[in-house]
Amino acid sequence: MSETPDNAVRTYIQQHRAAFLDDLAEWLRIPSVSAQPEHDGDVRRSAEWLAAKLSGTGFPVAEIWPTPGAPAVYAEWPSGDPDAPTVLVYGHHDVQPAAREDGWHTDPFEPLVADGRMYGRGAADDKGQVFFHTLGVRAHLAATGRTAPAVNLKLLIEGEEESGSPHFRALVEQRAQRLAADAVIVSDTGMWSETTPTVCTGMRGLADCEITLHGPDQDIHSGSFGGAVPNPATVAARLVAALHDENEQVTIPGFYEGVAPLTDEERELFAELPFDEETWLRTAKSHGTLGEAGYSTLERVWARPTAELNGIGGGYQGPGGKTIIPSSAQLKLSFRLVAGQEPDKIERAVTDWVDSRIPAGIRHEIVFGAATRPCLTPLDHPALRSVVRAMGRAFDGHKIRFTREGGSGPAADLQDVLAAPVLFLGISVPSDGWHAPNEKVELELLLKGVETTAHLWDDMARTLR
């Protein structure tokens, strides 16, 4: 099997560029905001639009898969080659809420092309990055003369990612046989910058909880009873203070059990990135760095587990003073997890740690939210090397570097249920403004995404055969 010709791919993309962008703009006009019930019909309309477009692209199977919430879209295009590997592409068609009064310069659901960019909600997150696969597979076919992709190509495009993917794992479990794949490509990610193309190799997982502490049956006088009964707000403060040691390591017993250590190669690759801490701090709207001793900032946010206090409450919060012992206090904690950690074990460890630190006279309850497992693809995995080679061709031989993602997402569910490696392919850059006013996508980079996928299927067919 020969490589997809570079010139033929680029010629095809340029010939179809205008129609591709017109179609994307049409999709962006659908306000598929999954978090707002008044847009339920729009999310459905977005799924129907995409299924029809995938059928028009050539996918012989394009279906809308209902869930208890918003619908997903599934498409499949068999290779016709009995030895062809199977690749599943994941993305999402729902978007974040957006309104002109949020600070948008234009209507967020009326796309605008200006200065080599397309502005509109979903342009980068994630409709643009889903949609580049449609032109990519057509360019792949045109350049190779094939009538079907070199791989068995499947797409699963979720409708609730921006609402926390509450039904995604159940959907994947129910449809696991049809979703079976040798590799998963997640196109809901980004690159380091316009001039530094990168491939993400993993995401952190997440566990979070709310702890409620109950003391007296009502607020009571701090003069009459203070110093003689336990104060739930004080207990809450002590829990928070005990969460980290002097080296900013999490003190919960067993928290680091199983954590995959960073290799020397990974640390060197992170260090190659043009990271400027002052610029990063300005982006973070923060005034100094702080984290686990012995690790760089990038290592801390990409490859180390964390515990964070997200909220604390209890007692009187109004103007002036009120001398009471409050009847209750609350904490909200979240834990970012890395490869080797299991959310259920972390939840048990947190529960045991909290139980051990609650004094007599304080009743407490701890409630965990839906957890997400971490995922990580080894640097030497053949499928990852295919992604790197395809992106390198699209970016004219530029060295492709490696990142990880500090956040969490449903990619781990695909890895867990399908037992397939997860690769990340995205062309969005930090300035695209995901979830922010004036979200945009760089058109040149969007077409680089098209070109990458046009090369990728031949490469993966050779590599995974």
Beta strands, then each sheet from edge to edge (+ up, - down):
strand 1: 61-65
strand 2: 72-77
strand 3: 86-92
strand 4: 112-114
strand 5: 117-119
strand 6: 152-158
strand 7: 183-186
strand 8: 198-203
strand 9: 205-214
strand 10: 220-221
strand 11: 306-314
strand 12: 324-325
strand 13: 328-337
strand 14: 363-368
strand 15: 375-376
strand 16: 401-405
strand 17: 422-424
strand 18: 440-442
sheet 1: 1+ 2- 6+ 3+ 7+ 17+
sheet 2: 4+ 5- 18+
sheet 3: 15+ 8- 16-
sheet 4: 11+ 13- 9+ 14-
sheet 5: 10+ 12-
end
